[in-house]
Amino acid sequence: MRTYLTAALGLCIAVTVSAQNQTFKVTLLGTAGPSLAMEHPETGTLVQAGNETLLFDCGRGVPERLNQLGFSNVNKVFLTHLHSDHTEGLPVLWMSGWNGRGSNNLSLYGPGTGPDQPTGTAGLAASLTAAYATNTHIRRDLVEMWNPAGIVIAAHEISEGVVYQNNGVLVSAFLVDHDPVSPALGYRIDYAGRSVVISGDTKPSANLVKYAQGVDLLIHEVFNAGPGSTTPTAVYHTLPEQAASIFLQTTPKLAVYFHLAPAAFDPTARTRAAGYAGPLQVGADLMSVTVANTVTVTPCDSTATPTLDAVTNQAYSTSLSVGDTLIFWGTGFSAKGGNALVFRQGANGTGAPMTLDETGAAYFWDNSTGQINAKLSAGITAGQWSVSVRNACGVTSSSIALTLR
């Protein structure tokens, strides 16, 4: 066990972390502002910190991205504010993930009401519960008989300060300036001596600068309007020149843009021209960032789900033997490598997973969108196996069965 002291903003809190799992990984699920385009899901950010899996915002298309990554049963959601592009995915996540949550309810954290905000997080949860009461009644009481605890939304209306602490993970909310949307929140996540800040939607905010000082990773929104624009939408968002100033003041190890409006917009040149020369990445769906001694970006070359179609030996025969070097054929593999093969014993894949990849296999070649060559390790013995491919974006194919002699 290790104990870290988090001293941001003069608040000193001891956070104890197990040495067994100190993974701190952020995955951008959706990086667009309001969008109806299937290829551009709205805002959603997945944070994996040790044993905690947390979702920040849930716009349209975000539950589908979670499902691609195998996280459809996420049950802790933090809302920055209640604009539709941050909440439209909630009914899908809530209902579709019900059976996977078991006895865990959906914990929903977010702002309360305000002068121009007649509905807060609790009101949103109550409205969803009422709107889907028929669906809930039938699936809970009449047909599927699903666990009643899993469909409960436990709403928490929060204010600035520490709002969640568990398993060494500390989540702090802070006010940002998205007026007239008020209150609107950003979040800081601290874990294992590292920190991530998610801006939410905001124009330049001194409070965000205060909370984001020296963070490892700052994920900040950006809006495409001309410098000095006074259009109503531009006024309550952040332009690239303004973001450059924020990055200069906070000096993150890495700054990442998200909530790109429009989605195809690249703010890099304007950010550089405004004087920020530090580490910068334009976010893309399913791009992930690992926060450790160094901050490492894993880009995603395709958000499509890969397929695994067939397995042969090097003679292109389907007669497969233990210890062979096999060829795995399919589509949608990451072309630049980073794929992994996941084996589970039994035709139905119920056994513990065994993974072959570039770091653990004696021979592994995967620089192709449709072919992986791999030598089977000693632990993959004779019998029936279920195998799938996971690409560099973390998306896993359906499995196929194979028999080894």
C-alpha positions in Angstrom: 0.0 0.0 0.0 1.1 3.6 -0.7 -0.3 6.8 0.7 -0.2 10.0 -1.3 -1.1 13.5 -0.1 -3.2 15.5 -2.4 -2.6 19.2 -1.7 -4.4 21.0 -4.5 -5.9 24.3 -3.5 -4.6 24.0 0.0 -6.7 20.9 0.7 -4.5 18.1 2.1 -6.1 14.7 1.8 -4.4 11.3 2.3 -5.2 8.9 -0.5 -4.2 5.3 0.1 -3.6 3.2 -3.1 -3.1 -0.5 -3.5 0.2 -1.3 -5.2 -1.5 -4.1 -7.2 -3.3 -2.0 -9.8 -2.2 1.6 -10.4 -3.5 1.9 -14.0 -4.7 5.4 -14.7 -6.1 5.5 -18.1 -8.4 8.0 -19.9 -10.4 7.1 -23.0 -12.2 9.6 -25.1 -15.5 8.0 -26.1 -17.0 10.9 -27.9 -15.3 14.2 -28.8 -18.0 16.1 -30.7 -20.2 18.9 -29.5 -23.9 18.6 -30.5 -24.0 16.1 -33.4 -26.4 13.9 -35.3 -23.6 12.3 -37.3 -23.2 8.6 -36.5 -19.5 8.9 -37.0 -19.2 11.7 -34.4 -20.6 10.6 -31.0 -21.1 13.5 -28.5 -19.2 14.1 -25.3 -18.2 11.2 -23.0 -14.9 10.4 -21.2 -14.1 7.1 -19.6 -11.6 7.1 -16.6 -10.1 3.9 -15.3 -8.2 4.5 -12.1 -7.1 1.3 -10.3 -10.3 -0.6 -9.5 -12.6 2.4 -10.3 -14.3 2.8 -13.7 -15.9 6.3 -14.0 -17.8 7.9 -16.9 -17.8 11.7 -17.3 -20.8 12.9 -19.4 -22.9 10.7 -21.6 -23.9 12.2 -24.9 -25.4 10.5 -27.9 -23.4 7.5 -29.1 -21.4 7.2 -25.8 -23.1 4.0 -24.6 -22.3 2.3 -27.9 -18.7 3.3 -27.6 -18.7 1.8 -24.0 -20.2 -1.4 -25.4 -17.4 -1.6 -28.0 -14.9 -1.5 -25.2 -16.7 -4.0 -23.0 -17.9 -1.4 -20.4 -21.6 -1.5 -21.0 -22.3 -2.0 -17.2 -20.6 1.2 -16.1 -22.6 2.4 -13.0 -20.9 5.7 -11.9 -21.6 8.7 -14.1 -20.5 12.3 -13.5 -22.3 15.1 -15.4 -20.6 18.4 -16.1 -23.9 20.1 -16.9 -27.3 19.2 -18.4 -27.0 20.3 -22.0 -28.4 17.6 -24.3 -25.1 16.6 -25.9 -23.8 15.6 -22.5 -26.9 13.7 -21.4 -28.7 12.2 -24.4 -27.0 8.8 -24.0 -28.1 8.4 -20.4 -31.4 6.5 -21.1 -29.5 4.0 -23.3 -26.8 3.5 -20.7 -29.3 3.2 -17.9 -31.7 0.8 -19.6 -29.3 -1.2 -21.8 -26.8 -1.7 -18.9 -29.5 -2.7 -16.4 -29.0 -6.5 -16.4 -25.2 -6.2 -16.4 -25.2 -4.0 -13.3 -26.7 -6.8 -11.2 -27.5 -5.3 -7.8 -25.6 -2.1 -8.4 -27.7 1.0 -9.0 -26.7 3.7 -11.5 -25.0 6.4 -9.4 -25.4 9.8 -11.1 -23.5 12.9 -9.9 -24.1 16.3 -11.3 -25.2 19.9 -10.7 -28.5 21.0 -9.1 -30.9 23.7 -10.3 -30.0 27.3 -10.9 -31.6 30.6 -12.0 -31.9 29.4 -15.7 -31.7 25.7 -14.9 -35.1 24.5 -13.8 -34.1 20.9 -13.7 -31.1 19.6 -11.9 -29.6 16.1 -11.8 -32.2 14.8 -9.3 -35.0 16.1 -11.5 -33.4 14.5 -14.6 -33.2 11.2 -12.8 -36.8 11.4 -11.6 -38.0 12.3 -15.1 -36.2 9.4 -16.7 -37.7 7.0 -14.1 -41.2 8.3 -14.8 -40.7 8.2 -18.6 -39.6 4.6 -18.6 -41.9 3.3 -15.9 -43.7 0.9 -18.3 -40.4 -0.6 -19.5 -39.2 -1.0 -16.0 -42.4 -2.6 -14.7 -42.5 -5.2 -17.5 -38.8 -6.2 -17.3 -38.6 -6.1 -13.5 -42.0 -7.5 -12.5 -43.6 -9.5 -15.4 -41.2 -11.1 -17.9 -37.4 -10.8 -17.5 -37.6 -10.4 -13.7 -34.4 -8.4 -13.8 -32.8 -7.2 -10.5 -34.8 -4.2 -9.2 -31.7 -2.6 -7.7 -30.0 -2.3 -11.1 -32.7 0.1 -12.5 -32.5 2.5 -9.6 -30.9 5.9 -10.4 -29.2 7.2 -7.2 -28.9 10.9 -8.0 -26.4 13.1 -6.2 -26.6 16.9 -6.7 -23.1 18.1 -6.0 -21.3 21.4 -5.5 -17.7 22.4 -5.5 -15.3 20.1 -3.6 -14.6 16.4 -3.1 -17.6 14.5 -4.4 -16.3 10.9 -4.6 -13.6 9.0 -2.9 -13.0 5.2 -3.1 -10.2 2.7 -3.7 -7.6 5.5 -3.6 -9.5 7.6 -6.3 -10.5 11.2 -5.4 -12.9 13.1 -7.6 -13.3 16.8 -7.1 -15.9 19.0 -8.8 -15.3 22.7 -9.5 -17.4 25.5 -10.9 -16.7 26.7 -14.5 -18.2 29.5 -16.4 -20.8 28.3 -19.0 -23.3 31.1 -18.1 -26.3 31.1 -18.5 -25.8 27.3 -17.8 -25.2 27.6 -14.1 -24.1 25.7 -12.1 -21.7 24.0 -14.6 -18.9 21.8 -13.4 -15.4 20.6 -14.3 -13.8 17.6 -12.6 -10.4 16.8 -11.3 -9.5 13.1 -10.7 -6.5 12.3 -8.5 -5.0 8.8 -8.2 -1.7 7.3 -7.3 0.0 10.8 -7.2 -1.3 11.7 -10.7 -4.0 14.0 -11.8 -6.5 14.6 -14.7 -8.7 17.6 -15.2 -11.8 17.5 -17.5 -13.0 21.0 -18.2 -16.6 20.4 -19.2 -18.1 23.2 -21.3 -16.8 26.6 -20.3 -15.4 29.8 -21.5 -12.0 30.8 -20.0 -12.3 30.1 -16.3 -9.9 31.3 -13.6 -11.4 28.6 -11.3 -10.4 25.9 -13.8 -6.9 27.4 -14.0 -6.7 27.1 -10.2 -7.8 23.4 -10.2 -5.6 22.4 -13.1 -2.3 23.8 -12.0 0.5 21.4 -13.0 -1.9 18.5 -13.8 -0.6 15.5 -15.7 -3.5 15.6 -18.2 -5.8 18.5 -19.0 -8.7 17.7 -21.3 -10.3 21.0 -22.5 -13.1 21.9 -24.8 -12.6 24.1 -27.9 -14.9 26.0 -30.2 -14.3 27.1 -33.8 -15.2 30.7 -34.2 -13.0 33.7 -35.3 -10.7 35.3 -32.8 -12.7 37.7 -30.6 -16.0 36.4 -31.8 -19.0 37.7 -29.9 -21.6 35.3 -31.4 -23.8 33.9 -28.6 -22.4 30.3 -28.8 -18.8 31.5 -29.0 -19.2 33.6 -25.9 -19.8 30.7 -23.6 -17.1 28.4 -25.1 -13.3 28.6 -25.4 -11.6 29.6 -28.6 -8.2 28.1 -29.5 -6.4 31.4 -28.7 -8.0 31.4 -25.2 -7.2 27.8 -24.7 -3.5 28.5 -25.4 -3.5 31.0 -22.6 -5.1 28.5 -20.2 -2.5 25.9 -21.1 0.3 28.4 -20.6 -1.1 29.2 -17.1 -1.6 25.6 -16.0 1.5 23.8 -17.7 0.0 20.3 -18.0 2.2 17.4 -19.0 -0.3 17.0 -21.8 -3.2 19.1 -23.1 -5.9 17.4 -25.1 -8.8 19.0 -26.9 -12.2 17.5 -26.9 -15.8 18.7 -27.4 -14.7 19.8 -30.9 -17.3 22.0 -32.5 -17.6 21.4 -35.4 -16.2 17.8 -35.0 -13.9 18.1 -38.0 -12.2 21.2 -36.7 -8.4 21.1 -36.0 -7.4 23.9 -33.6 -3.7 23.1 -33.5 -2.4 25.9 -35.8 -4.3 28.6 -34.0 -3.2 27.3 -30.6 0.4 27.4 -31.6 0.1 30.8 -33.2 -1.2 32.1 -29.9 2.0 31.1 -28.2 1.5 27.7 -26.7 4.4 25.3 -27.6 3.8 22.6 -25.0 2.5 19.0 -25.4 -0.8 19.1 -27.3 -3.1 16.5 -28.8 -6.4 16.9 -30.6 -8.7 14.3 -29.2 -10.3 11.6 -31.4 -12.9 9.0 -30.5 -11.3 5.9 -28.7 -8.0 7.6 -28.3 -6.6 6.7 -24.9 -4.1 8.4 -22.6 -2.2 6.5 -19.9 -1.1 8.7 -17.0 2.0 7.4 -15.2 5.6 8.7 -14.9 5.1 9.7 -18.5 1.8 10.5 -20.2 1.4 8.2 -23.2 -1.2 8.6 -26.0 -2.5 5.6 -27.9 -4.2 6.9 -31.0 -7.1 5.0 -32.6 -6.8 4.5 -36.4 -10.3 3.1 -36.8 -13.3 3.1 -34.5 -14.9 0.2 -36.3 -15.3 -3.1 -34.5 -12.9 -5.7 -35.9 -13.9 -9.1 -37.2 -12.1 -12.4 -36.9 -13.2 -14.7 -39.8 -10.8 -17.6 -39.9 -7.7 -19.2 -38.5 -5.2 -21.3 -40.5 -1.7 -22.7 -40.0 1.1 -21.4 -42.2 0.2 -24.0 -44.9 -3.2 -22.3 -45.0 -4.8 -25.5 -43.5 -7.4 -25.4 -40.8 -5.8 -28.4 -39.1 -4.3 -26.6 -36.1 -1.7 -28.0 -33.6 -0.4 -26.9 -30.2 2.7 -24.7 -30.6 2.0 -23.8 -34.2 2.5 -20.4 -35.7 -1.0 -19.5 -36.8 -2.5 -17.0 -39.1 -5.6 -15.1 -37.9 -7.6 -13.6 -40.7 -10.2 -10.8 -40.4 -10.9 -7.1 -40.9 -10.4 -4.0 -38.9 -7.2 -4.8 -37.1 -5.0 -1.8 -36.2 -2.7 -1.4 -39.2 0.2 -0.1 -37.2 0.2 -2.9 -34.6 -1.0 -2.9 -31.0 -3.5 -5.7 -31.6 -3.9 -8.6 -29.2 -5.4 -12.1 -29.4 -7.5 -13.2 -26.5 -8.0 -17.0 -25.9 -10.5 -18.5 -23.5 -10.7 -22.3 -23.0 -13.8 -24.0 -24.1 -16.0 -23.6 -27.2 -18.1 -21.0 -25.3 -15.2 -19.1 -24.0 -15.9 -19.4 -20.3 -12.4 -19.9 -19.2 -9.9 -17.3 -17.9 -8.5 -15.2 -20.7 -5.0 -15.7 -22.0 -3.6 -12.9 -24.2 -1.0 -13.0 -27.0 0.4 -9.7 -28.1 3.6 -8.0 -29.2 5.1 -8.0 -25.7 4.1 -11.5 -24.6 4.4 -13.8 -27.6 7.5 -15.5 -28.9 6.5 -14.4 -32.4 3.7 -11.9 -33.2 3.3 -10.0 -36.4 0.3 -7.7 -36.8 1.1 -4.8 -39.1 -1.9 -5.4 -41.3 -5.6 -4.5 -41.2 -6.6 -8.1 -41.8 -3.9 -10.6 -40.8 -2.1 -11.5 -37.5 0.6 -14.2 -37.3 1.3 -15.6 -33.9 3.1 -18.5 -32.3 0.9 -20.2 -29.7 2.4 -20.1 -26.2 2.8 -23.2 -24.0 -0.2 -22.3 -22.0 -2.5 -22.8 -25.0 -3.0 -26.5 -24.9 -4.9 -29.1 -26.9 -8.6 -28.9 -26.9 -11.3 -26.3 -27.7 -10.8 -22.6 -27.5 -12.6 -19.4 -28.2 -10.5 -16.6 -29.6 -11.1 -13.0 -30.4 -8.9 -10.1 -31.5 -8.7 -6.8 -29.6 -7.3 -3.9 -31.7 -5.1 -1.0 -30.5 -8.2 1.1 -29.7 -9.4 -1.5 -27.2 -12.3 -2.7 -29.4 -12.8 -6.5 -29.4 -14.2 -8.7 -32.1 -16.8 -11.4 -31.7 -15.1 -14.7 -30.9 -14.7 -17.8 -33.1 -14.1 -21.4 -32.0 -11.0 -23.4 -32.8 -9.8 -26.8 -32.0 -6.1 -27.6 -31.3 -4.6 -31.1 -31.6 
